[in-house]
């Protein structure tokens, strides 16, 4: 597992442990915030898949934590 995938997985694990009453928007905000803080990014497709799987846990808590399949270090942006 690459360092970027491992860092992204830790973010997903944290977001997944959030209160199941959190809105999908709040979960997305926390996922994106966590990925940014970890210095990693995922593709839009991967982000959407992770969010769908996290949201599905509200209906089926036995489904397990979504697994990050790809991530990369974020490129540093100068503002």
Buried (B, 14 or more C-beta within 10 A) or exposed (E): EEEBBEBBBBBBBEBBEBEEEBEEEEBBEBBBEBBEEBBBBBEEEBBEBBBEBBBEBEEEEEEEBBEBBEBEEBEEEEE
